[in-house]
């Protein structure tokens, strides 16, 4: 198959080179966090959206902003608060008067959602009505205001953050809305060496100069390339089997799933396992994914889709532990 700029094989090779340059540019600003950067890039190229989980001060906003800059994409940050209204996100119509004729009419003023990369900061701090406005845009890539529909710019990529340590006064996202996010990405504390490097760079006069690596058209071309990547039946079978084993009512579910899981993952999880595996493969310069690629993306795909029960909570069984046991069990059945 051919793309508009050459063969798909050549496109994969160029992407592998571009990834190295992207990581080098991001490293000028972001120290460490390599798994997070890889997962964010995977989300973007797979045409998904990501949920960033981490305490304040871990450079989540800086990471997203820097990524938008090196990809030459427009960026907006929305700080979610309890008084935020849907129109504060999508935009609103205002009465505008023509200075020449004096005639009045409605004019649409786009909201901050009209950007290539949108950071929804602390999305669980705003009421469900406002959350739904953003999630609708994520799903449909358009917004409707005053009876008119407006297309969002392409590519359109949302990264939402949640603070895991403050739950008072928050509105947790329902499971059906969490399912719209491709990955749940955990941003952890840096190592002592990384923290030392962070402090040294951020308390000095150092100002990095970032180079543009890709642009919006190239990102869209790579998103289309991911869809054309072939997948072997054994990889599809593994993804379907892994997702099915998360469901406690499935005959293939292991006993620990029946004991500790209330609800398993739906078909969207299998779709994202395969899309994530395909994206990871071409980012690595390979032309088709392996089972190991499915395993590599299983945790961020399933973490927010497997709902544990009260027994798991009482015994302090974390969902990450269950997913790792599921992967081991599924691999034994290969």
C-alpha positions as CSV (number, residue, x, y, z in Angstrom):
1,X,0.0,0.0,0.0
2,X,1.1,3.5,-0.6
3,X,0.5,6.7,1.3
4,X,0.4,10.2,-0.2
5,X,4.1,10.7,0.6
6,X,5.5,7.2,-0.2
7,X,5.1,3.7,0.9
8,X,3.8,2.6,4.3
9,X,7.2,0.9,4.9
10,X,9.0,4.2,4.4
11,X,6.4,6.0,6.6
12,X,7.1,3.6,9.5
13,X,10.9,4.1,9.1
14,X,10.4,7.9,9.2
15,X,8.2,7.6,12.3
16,X,10.8,5.6,14.1
17,X,13.3,8.4,13.4
18,X,10.9,11.1,14.3
19,X,10.2,9.3,17.6
20,X,13.9,9.6,18.6
21,X,13.9,13.3,17.7
22,X,10.6,13.8,19.6
23,X,12.0,12.1,22.7
24,X,15.2,14.2,22.4
25,X,13.2,17.5,22.2
26,X,10.9,16.5,25.1
27,X,14.0,15.6,27.2
28,X,15.1,19.2,27.0
29,X,12.1,20.1,29.2
30,X,10.8,16.8,30.8
31,X,13.3,14.8,32.8
32,X,12.5,11.1,33.1
33,X,8.9,9.9,32.8
34,X,9.8,7.9,29.7
35,X,6.9,5.4,30.1
36,X,4.4,8.3,30.4
37,X,5.8,10.0,27.3
38,X,5.5,6.7,25.4
39,X,1.9,6.2,26.5
40,X,0.9,9.8,25.6
41,X,2.4,9.4,22.1
42,X,0.7,6.1,21.7
43,X,-2.6,7.7,22.6
44,X,-2.2,10.5,20.2
45,X,-1.2,8.4,17.2
46,X,-3.9,5.8,17.9
47,X,-6.4,8.7,17.7
48,X,-7.5,8.1,21.4
49,X,-7.6,10.3,24.5
50,X,-5.7,9.9,27.8
51,X,-6.3,10.2,31.5
52,X,-3.3,11.3,33.5
53,X,-3.3,10.3,37.2
54,X,-0.8,11.9,39.5
55,X,-0.3,14.3,42.4
56,X,0.3,18.0,41.8
57,X,3.8,19.2,40.7
58,X,4.8,16.3,38.5
59,X,4.9,18.4,35.3
60,X,1.7,17.0,33.7
61,X,0.7,20.3,32.2
62,X,4.3,21.0,31.1
63,X,4.5,17.6,29.4
64,X,1.3,18.2,27.4
65,X,2.2,21.8,26.4
66,X,5.7,20.8,25.3
67,X,4.4,17.9,23.2
68,X,2.0,20.3,21.5
69,X,4.9,22.7,20.7
70,X,7.2,20.1,19.2
71,X,4.3,18.8,17.1
72,X,3.3,22.3,16.1
73,X,-0.2,21.8,17.4
74,X,-2.5,24.4,19.0
75,X,-2.9,23.9,22.8
76,X,-5.4,25.0,25.3
77,X,-5.7,24.2,29.0
78,X,-9.0,24.2,30.8
79,X,-9.0,24.4,34.6
80,X,-12.1,22.5,35.7
81,X,-13.9,24.0,38.7
82,X,-17.3,23.4,40.3
83,X,-18.8,26.5,38.7
84,X,-17.6,25.8,35.2
85,X,-20.5,25.6,32.7
86,X,-20.6,23.6,29.4
87,X,-20.5,26.9,27.4
88,X,-17.3,27.8,29.1
89,X,-15.8,24.8,27.3
90,X,-17.6,24.6,23.9
91,X,-18.1,28.3,23.3
92,X,-21.2,30.5,23.1
93,X,-23.2,32.8,20.8
94,X,-23.1,36.5,21.4
95,X,-25.0,39.4,19.8
96,X,-22.8,41.2,17.4
97,X,-23.6,44.5,15.7
98,X,-22.4,45.4,12.3
99,X,-20.7,48.9,12.6
100,X,-21.6,49.7,9.0
101,X,-25.3,48.7,8.8
102,X,-26.2,48.7,12.5
103,X,-27.8,45.3,12.1
104,X,-27.5,42.8,14.9
105,X,-27.0,39.1,14.7
106,X,-25.6,36.2,16.6
107,X,-21.9,35.3,16.3
108,X,-20.3,32.1,17.6
109,X,-17.3,32.6,19.9
110,X,-15.3,29.3,20.1
111,X,-14.4,27.9,23.5
112,X,-11.1,26.5,24.6
113,X,-12.1,23.0,23.3
114,X,-11.3,24.3,19.8
115,X,-7.6,23.3,19.8
116,X,-5.6,20.3,18.6
117,X,-4.4,19.4,22.1
118,X,-6.7,20.1,25.1
119,X,-5.6,19.6,28.7
120,X,-8.6,19.1,30.9
121,X,-7.1,19.9,34.3
122,X,-8.7,18.1,37.3
123,X,-11.7,17.0,35.2
124,X,-13.3,15.4,38.3
125,X,-13.7,18.8,40.0
126,X,-16.6,19.9,37.7
127,X,-20.2,18.7,37.7
128,X,-21.3,15.9,35.4
129,X,-23.1,18.2,33.0
130,X,-19.9,20.0,32.2
131,X,-17.9,16.8,32.1
132,X,-20.4,15.4,29.5
133,X,-19.9,18.5,27.3
134,X,-16.2,17.7,27.0
135,X,-16.7,13.9,26.7
136,X,-19.2,14.4,23.9
137,X,-16.6,16.5,22.0
138,X,-14.1,13.7,22.6
139,X,-16.4,11.1,21.1
140,X,-17.9,13.0,18.2
141,X,-15.1,15.5,17.4
142,X,-17.7,18.3,17.1
143,X,-19.9,20.5,19.3
144,X,-23.4,21.8,18.9
145,X,-24.2,25.3,20.1
146,X,-27.5,27.2,19.4
147,X,-28.6,24.4,17.0
148,X,-25.5,24.6,14.9
149,X,-22.8,22.0,14.7
150,X,-19.1,23.1,14.6
151,X,-16.3,20.7,13.7
152,X,-13.3,20.6,16.0
153,X,-9.8,21.0,14.5
154,X,-8.0,17.9,13.5
155,X,-6.2,16.2,15.0
156,X,-8.1,16.5,18.3
157,X,-6.5,15.1,21.4
158,X,-7.7,15.4,25.0
159,X,-5.6,14.7,28.0
160,X,-7.5,14.9,31.3
161,X,-5.9,15.0,34.7
162,X,-7.2,13.7,38.0
163,X,-5.7,14.3,41.5
164,X,-5.8,10.9,43.3
165,X,-5.3,12.4,46.8
166,X,-8.1,14.8,47.1
167,X,-11.6,13.3,46.8
168,X,-13.7,15.8,48.8
169,X,-15.8,18.1,46.6
170,X,-15.1,16.1,43.4
171,X,-17.4,14.4,40.9
172,X,-15.8,11.1,39.9
173,X,-16.3,10.2,36.2
174,X,-18.8,7.3,35.7
175,X,-17.4,4.1,34.3
176,X,-19.2,4.7,31.0
177,X,-17.4,8.0,30.6
178,X,-14.1,6.6,31.8
179,X,-14.4,4.1,29.0
180,X,-14.0,6.9,26.5
181,X,-10.3,7.3,27.5
182,X,-8.0,5.0,25.7
183,X,-5.3,4.9,28.4
184,X,-5.2,5.6,32.1
185,X,-1.7,6.9,32.6
186,X,-0.1,7.0,36.1
187,X,2.5,9.7,36.6
188,X,4.7,8.7,39.4
189,X,7.3,10.5,41.5
190,X,10.8,11.0,39.9
191,X,13.8,9.1,41.2
192,X,16.3,11.0,43.4
193,X,18.6,11.4,40.5
194,X,15.8,12.7,38.2
195,X,14.6,15.0,40.9
196,X,18.1,16.5,41.4
197,X,18.3,17.1,37.6
198,X,14.8,18.7,37.7
199,X,15.7,21.1,40.5
200,X,19.0,22.0,38.8
201,X,17.4,22.9,35.5
202,X,14.3,24.7,36.9
203,X,16.2,26.8,39.4
204,X,18.7,28.1,36.7
205,X,18.5,30.5,33.8
206,X,18.3,27.6,31.4
207,X,15.6,28.1,28.7
208,X,15.4,25.3,26.2
209,X,14.9,26.0,22.5
210,X,12.4,23.5,21.0
211,X,12.4,22.4,17.4
212,X,9.2,21.4,15.6
213,X,9.4,17.7,14.6
214,X,6.0,17.1,13.0
215,X,2.9,19.1,12.1
216,X,-0.9,18.6,12.2
217,X,-1.0,17.1,8.7
218,X,1.8,14.6,9.4
219,X,0.2,13.6,12.7
220,X,-3.1,12.9,10.9
221,X,-1.2,10.9,8.3
222,X,0.4,8.8,11.0
223,X,-3.0,8.2,12.7
224,X,-4.3,6.9,9.3
225,X,-1.1,4.7,9.0
226,X,-1.9,3.0,12.4
227,X,-5.2,1.9,11.0
228,X,-3.5,0.2,8.0
229,X,-1.1,-1.8,10.1
230,X,-1.9,-5.5,9.7
231,X,-2.4,-7.7,12.8
232,X,-1.9,-11.5,13.0
233,X,-4.8,-13.6,14.1
234,X,-2.9,-14.9,17.1
235,X,-2.4,-11.3,18.4
236,X,-6.2,-10.6,17.9
237,X,-7.0,-13.8,19.7
238,X,-4.8,-12.9,22.6
239,X,-6.4,-9.5,23.0
240,X,-9.9,-10.9,22.9
241,X,-9.0,-13.6,25.4
242,X,-7.3,-11.2,27.8
243,X,-10.3,-8.8,27.8
244,X,-12.8,-11.7,28.1
245,X,-10.9,-13.0,31.2
246,X,-11.6,-9.7,33.0
247,X,-15.3,-10.5,33.1
248,X,-16.4,-12.5,36.2
249,X,-19.3,-14.1,34.5
250,X,-17.2,-15.5,31.6
251,X,-16.4,-19.2,31.7
252,X,-12.8,-18.3,30.9
253,X,-12.4,-16.0,33.9
254,X,-9.9,-17.3,36.5
255,X,-11.1,-17.8,40.1
256,X,-9.4,-14.6,41.4
257,X,-11.4,-12.6,38.9
258,X,-14.7,-14.1,40.0
259,X,-13.6,-13.4,43.7
260,X,-12.4,-9.8,43.3
261,X,-14.0,-8.2,40.2
262,X,-17.4,-6.7,39.9
263,X,-17.4,-5.7,36.3
264,X,-14.9,-6.5,33.5
265,X,-13.8,-4.6,30.4
266,X,-16.0,-4.2,27.4
267,X,-15.2,-4.6,23.6
268,X,-13.7,-1.1,23.5
269,X,-10.9,-2.4,25.7
270,X,-10.0,-5.0,23.0
271,X,-10.1,-2.3,20.3
272,X,-7.7,-0.2,22.3
273,X,-5.4,-3.1,23.1
274,X,-5.0,-3.8,19.4
275,X,-4.7,-0.1,18.4
276,X,-2.2,0.5,21.2
277,X,-0.2,-2.6,20.1
278,X,-0.2,-1.4,16.5
279,X,1.0,2.1,17.4
280,X,3.7,0.7,19.7
281,X,5.0,-1.5,16.9
282,X,5.3,1.3,14.3
283,X,6.8,3.6,16.9
284,X,9.5,1.0,17.3
285,X,10.0,0.7,13.6
286,X,8.1,-2.7,13.2
287,X,5.4,-3.3,10.6
288,X,3.1,-5.5,12.6
289,X,2.5,-5.9,16.4
290,X,3.3,-8.9,18.5
291,X,1.6,-10.3,21.6
292,X,4.3,-8.6,23.7
293,X,2.9,-5.2,22.4
294,X,-0.6,-6.1,23.6
295,X,0.9,-7.0,27.0
296,X,2.8,-3.7,27.1
297,X,-0.4,-1.6,26.7
298,X,-2.6,-3.9,28.8
299,X,-2.2,-2.1,32.1
300,X,-3.1,1.5,30.9
301,X,-5.9,0.1,28.8
302,X,-7.5,-2.1,31.5
303,X,-6.7,-0.1,34.7
304,X,-9.8,2.0,34.6
305,X,-12.1,-0.6,33.0
306,X,-11.8,-3.4,35.5
307,X,-14.0,-2.6,38.5
308,X,-13.1,-4.4,41.7
309,X,-15.7,-5.4,44.4
310,X,-15.9,-4.9,48.1
311,X,-14.0,-8.1,48.8
312,X,-11.0,-6.7,46.9
313,X,-11.2,-3.4,48.8
314,X,-11.4,-5.2,52.2
315,X,-8.4,-7.3,51.4
316,X,-6.5,-4.4,49.9
317,X,-6.3,-6.0,46.4
318,X,-5.4,-3.4,43.8
319,X,-6.6,-3.5,40.3
320,X,-3.1,-3.3,38.9
321,X,-2.2,-6.5,40.8
322,X,-5.2,-8.3,39.3
323,X,-4.3,-7.2,35.8
324,X,-0.8,-8.4,36.1
325,X,-2.1,-11.8,37.3
326,X,-4.5,-11.9,34.4
327,X,-1.6,-11.3,31.9
328,X,0.4,-14.1,33.5
329,X,-2.6,-16.4,33.3
330,X,-3.4,-15.5,29.7
331,X,0.2,-16.0,28.7
332,X,0.2,-19.5,30.1
333,X,-2.6,-20.3,27.8
334,X,-0.8,-19.2,24.7
